[in-house]
């Protein structure tokens, strides 16, 4: 049961990470498209999106393995 809850916590962390990194990156791209932000802001949005994807995949992998988000191994 503990591994299931740890995995669920990791999936929640993955979803939260996706939201925290994805929403600002999406709004930055929209701002550049409407010319409210300079074109170089695509670089910042790209870095934020890449970091978000990497962290989301890491938390999802931990979720599948039943590992808590703050741990490296199962309890």
Secondary structure, 3 states (H helix, E strand, C coil): CHHHHHHHHHHHHHHHHHHHHHHHHHHHHHHHHCCCCCCCHHHHHHHHHHHHHHHHHHHHHHHHHCCCCCCCCCC
